[in-house]
Amino acid sequence: MKPNSNNDRYQRHPLPDDFPISTLGTYREKIVAPSGAFDHQGNWTQTFGIHSTGTGNSRVGTLVLKRRVSPEGRVSINVHHDKVLSGSTMVRKGGPQRSRRVLEAVMHLDAGDTPLSTPRRWSFHARVLDAHGTAIPEASLRRRAIVEDGKLRVATGEDPPRDRPLTGAYTVNWALFDAVGRLAAESSDPICFTLIDHFDQIKPRQELVFRRAIDTQFTGQTVRLFGFDQTGCGVMPWTYWVDRQGHAVVVISGLETYMLESVA
Amino acid sequence: MPTCETSRRGFLRAGLAGVGAAVAANASTAVAAPAVLKDRPPNLLLVICDQLGLDAIGAHGYPDAQTPNLDRMIRRGTTFIESHSTNPVCSPARSSLMTGRMPVETGVVSNGRPIHRSRPNLGQWFSERGYEAVYCGKWHLPGGTATPNDGFRLLPSRGGFAQIDDTVLSHTCDAYIRNCSRERPFLLVASFLQPHDICYYGNHPGLRMPAGMPYERIADRLPQLPPNHKIRPKAPVALDRIICDWYDEQQWRYYLYLYARMVEMLDADVGRLLDAVEESGQADNTITLFTSDHGDGRARHSHVAKWYPYDEAAKVPMIACSPGHIDSGRRDTEHLVSGLDVMPTLCDFAGIRPPEGVRGNSLRPLLQGKSTTWREFVSSEHHVVGRMVRSDQYKYVRYAGDPVEQLFDMKADPWETKNLYEDGRYADVLADHRRMWFDFQRRLDVVEPTGRPARPAAPKRRTKAEGAKT
């Protein structure tokens, strides 16, 4: 085989301490470390920019997580997940060519705080909006789900529900943004669970484990981050970089990156 | 350590119970009464994915990923084991899926070209014949997303990276299947991007494929390398140039690990569509066809990506299911099928005459266990000047103007390790396959390549390494 310059490139690129932040290149300058007091166990709203970090980096949407604790101690998390779409004939009827897909969900953590912020029931509404914010009826979907008696029951619209076995620890993907803020750093014990991805796709054999702490700089400020890796069936490896207060400052899975933009 | 695996058998049992419930519910509603549905043409759901090799599915023997939903399709339908792409590159292969013709007959001889205006596509053909033809997802003929001129009604999608887009696509198609008016049958094309995202790992060394193992926990769980990983049979120059020689063993195995995860992501999104068909009571009148434009190198012959006639790139899944219409549990290892066959098959089930000059055959007789005469070989195009013909036992590759040919005995050497073209014992076989090659070439109704002038060469090594558009 002929020598290849890429072999040399590898030698110059051993695994960096902050992998996979290192894969963002100069795009990492968009990461902003939050400041100010923060009660991770209380009420909060966190807004993340969703970024496509493949060959060309771009902001493609927004994730808003709103955590609320009732006076009785019950926890719910509202999810607003919003991605920009390209045009379509269905959308163009309503006007300009940019549309959005919005998924809004409410997760109820009836058992209160659990290590994985495990919800017992949730509902969601996924729809496509034209540029005027009008939903396209054929592209709208409502689902509700409940976990009980070792089963996940998902019902979509008026269609008959579907039951699937679900035992052991589990959670849904965006609940982990809350959960990682409470995980113990420096522990090498993995947490094993089943992931309910995007609220309906069962992906077993997930492991979430602490990797390392790093000191890194964002916009000139040195921040200590704790990295947790999630690997398992049906997911590109996720890495959650969490600060001392429990914010998931930057979360990266393959070509998709969530950057914390604001906390309230 | 706690384990939380979902019982596969229990999962499947629950899925079957769900089908029963859906059918029972359907019988009680006027909209979905089976007797009425059987009096009209069936719905057609064509699921296309990007870069899925035929044997990258659990039920096809893939040990590295769990694919319960594709396995479900295979169990309930028919899968073709000798299924081939017409050209293992995105746009050319897709032009065949859309028209039933070879890429040189559609004008799409390489990526980013539109289908020649003289060749009607599925959307144009079906929308003029009583169907609601709907498209969602990757198009690439030439743009990432289709336009209204392409004949389909378009559902919104993004047209970027699979990881960002596919779950949006599956939600949208899921919603469409449940919400569609049912006044007319639909032809829905759901065109997923996974596992194409692997191109952004294999082609971009030093970033997402660093020298060190990123995730220690999976280091001992990485897939094994294939037996032909280091083998490079003698090949025409354009093929010989395609090689990925910048990974060490662990990096190759990490590449395979990531590919397997992408396959699982695809499987989960396909599952959404299968569930939607079943739960909405349309399973008994919907033909679902699943295929891919091409496969992926997966470390075989030191390959990533595609662009070559070896099986890792050229063989693709072709799976069909529909209770009552298609035999279940059939594994067809006999018939050589092709992306050419998609359009005539859908036309046949719809009771629509296919466009004049379509080169493919309807798979319907094979899907219904009927005897029929079938083709002697399939063909696949490469780099404008290359062509492969695959007969029952042999694969023959010839690039116009290159003195090196390839001949593989696919029964004795399924990993394509020994090029027999210089072995005198195979002179008759070689002559026979040369005849097929030239006969097929002569019969083609070639059109001028659309878009820019065609460039008869393989991607350069350097181009591939730095990220070819795929």
Contacts between the chains, C-beta under 8 A, distances in Angstrom:
chain1	res1	chain2	res2	distance
A	1	B	243	6.6
A	1	B	245	4.8
A	2	B	245	7.8
A	2	B	461	8.0
A	4	B	245	5.3
A	4	B	246	5.3
A	4	B	461	7.1
A	4	B	465	7.1
A	5	B	462	7.7
A	5	B	465	7.8
A	6	B	205	4.9
A	6	B	206	7.5
A	6	B	246	3.6
A	6	B	465	5.1
A	7	B	245	7.6
A	7	B	246	5.1
A	9	B	205	5.9
A	9	B	206	4.5
A	9	B	246	7.6
A	10	B	205	6.0
A	10	B	206	6.1
A	10	B	210	7.9
A	10	B	211	5.0
A	10	B	246	6.2
A	11	B	211	7.2
A	12	B	206	7.4
A	13	B	205	7.9
A	13	B	206	4.1
A	13	B	207	7.7
A	13	B	210	5.6
A	13	B	211	6.1
A	14	B	210	6.6
A	14	B	211	4.7
A	14	B	212	5.5
A	15	B	210	4.6
A	15	B	211	6.4
A	15	B	212	2.8
A	15	B	213	7.2
A	15	B	214	6.2
A	16	B	210	7.2
A	19	B	210	6.3
A	19	B	212	8.0
A	19	B	214	5.5
A	20	B	208	7.2
A	20	B	214	7.0
A	22	B	207	7.7
A	22	B	210	7.8
A	23	B	207	4.9
A	23	B	208	5.4
A	25	B	207	7.7
A	50	B	164	7.9
A	52	B	160	5.8
A	52	B	161	5.7
A	52	B	164	5.0
A	54	B	160	7.4
A	54	B	161	4.7
A	54	B	197	7.7
A	54	B	200	5.0
A	55	B	200	6.2
A	55	B	204	7.3
A	55	B	467	5.9
A	60	B	158	7.4
A	60	B	160	7.3
A	60	B	164	5.9
A	83	B	158	6.9
A	83	B	164	7.3
A	83	B	168	5.9
A	84	B	158	7.5
A	85	B	156	4.2
A	85	B	157	6.3
A	85	B	158	5.4
A	85	B	168	7.1
A	86	B	144	7.6
A	86	B	145	5.0
A	86	B	156	7.0
A	86	B	157	6.7
A	86	B	158	6.0
A	86	B	159	5.6
A	87	B	145	7.5
A	87	B	154	7.8
A	87	B	156	7.5
A	88	B	145	7.7
A	88	B	154	3.9
A	88	B	155	5.9
A	88	B	156	4.4
A	88	B	157	7.5
A	89	B	148	4.9
A	89	B	153	5.4
A	89	B	154	4.7
A	90	B	153	6.9
A	90	B	154	6.6
A	90	B	155	6.4
A	90	B	156	6.8
A	91	B	156	5.6
A	92	B	148	7.6
A	99	B	156	5.0
A	101	B	156	6.7
A	101	B	168	5.0
A	101	B	171	7.3
A	101	B	172	7.1
A	103	B	171	7.3
A	126	B	171	4.8
A	126	B	175	7.0
A	127	B	175	8.0
A	128	B	155	8.0
A	128	B	156	5.1
A	128	B	172	6.4
A	136	B	156	7.6
A	137	B	179	6.4
A	138	B	155	7.9
A	138	B	175	6.5
A	138	B	176	5.3
A	138	B	179	4.6
A	138	B	180	6.4
A	139	B	155	6.3
A	139	B	156	6.7
A	139	B	172	5.0
A	139	B	175	5.0
A	139	B	176	6.5
A	139	B	179	7.7
A	140	B	175	5.7
A	140	B	179	7.1
A	141	B	171	6.0
A	141	B	174	6.1
A	141	B	175	4.1
A	141	B	178	7.2
A	151	B	14	7.6
A	156	B	174	7.6
A	156	B	178	6.5
A	156	B	276	7.6
A	156	B	279	6.4
A	157	B	178	5.9
A	157	B	179	7.9
A	159	B	22	7.2
A	159	B	25	7.5
A	159	B	178	6.3
A	159	B	279	4.1
A	159	B	280	5.6
A	159	B	281	7.7
A	160	B	18	7.3
A	160	B	21	4.5
A	160	B	22	5.4
A	160	B	24	7.9
A	160	B	25	4.6
A	160	B	279	5.9
A	161	B	21	7.8
A	162	B	14	7.2
A	162	B	15	7.6
A	162	B	18	4.1
A	162	B	21	7.8
A	162	B	275	6.4
A	162	B	279	6.4
A	163	B	14	5.2
A	163	B	17	7.0
A	163	B	18	7.1
A	164	B	6	7.3
A	164	B	11	5.9
A	164	B	14	4.9
A	164	B	15	7.5
A	165	B	6	5.9
A	165	B	7	5.5
A	165	B	10	4.1
A	165	B	11	6.1
A	165	B	14	6.1
A	166	B	6	6.7
A	167	B	4	7.2
A	167	B	6	7.7
A	168	B	2	6.5
A	168	B	3	7.0
A	168	B	4	3.3
A	168	B	5	7.8
A	169	B	2	6.5
A	169	B	4	5.3
A	170	B	4	6.7
A	189	B	1	7.9
A	190	B	1	6.7
A	190	B	217	6.7
A	192	B	1	6.1
A	192	B	2	4.9
A	192	B	3	5.9
A	192	B	4	5.4
A	193	B	4	5.3
A	194	B	4	4.7
A	194	B	5	7.7
A	194	B	6	6.1
A	197	B	167	7.9
A	197	B	268	6.7
A	198	B	167	5.3
A	198	B	171	7.8
A	200	B	272	7.3
A	201	B	268	4.1
A	201	B	269	7.8
A	201	B	271	7.0
A	201	B	272	7.4
A	202	B	6	5.6
A	202	B	11	7.4
A	203	B	264	7.3
A	203	B	268	6.8
A	204	B	4	6.4
A	204	B	5	4.8
A	204	B	6	4.6
A	204	B	66	7.8
A	205	B	3	7.6
A	205	B	4	7.2
A	205	B	5	5.8
A	206	B	4	7.6
A	207	B	217	5.9
A	209	B	217	5.9
A	211	B	216	7.9
A	229	B	215	5.4
A	229	B	217	7.1
A	231	B	215	5.5
A	231	B	217	6.0
A	231	B	218	5.4
A	233	B	65	7.9
A	233	B	66	5.6
A	233	B	261	7.6
A	233	B	264	5.5
A	234	B	66	7.6
A	234	B	261	6.6
A	234	B	264	3.8
A	234	B	265	5.5
A	234	B	267	7.4
A	234	B	268	5.4
A	235	B	261	6.3
A	235	B	264	8.0
A	235	B	265	7.3
A	236	B	163	6.3
A	236	B	197	8.0
A	236	B	258	6.8
A	236	B	261	5.7
A	236	B	262	7.4
A	236	B	265	7.6
A	237	B	214	7.0
A	237	B	215	5.4
A	237	B	218	7.8
A	237	B	261	7.9
A	253	B	163	7.2
A	254	B	163	5.2
A	254	B	197	6.8
A	254	B	208	7.5
A	254	B	258	7.7
A	255	B	161	4.7
A	255	B	163	4.8
A	255	B	164	6.7
A	255	B	197	6.2
A	255	B	200	6.1
A	256	B	161	7.7
A	256	B	163	5.1
A	256	B	164	5.7
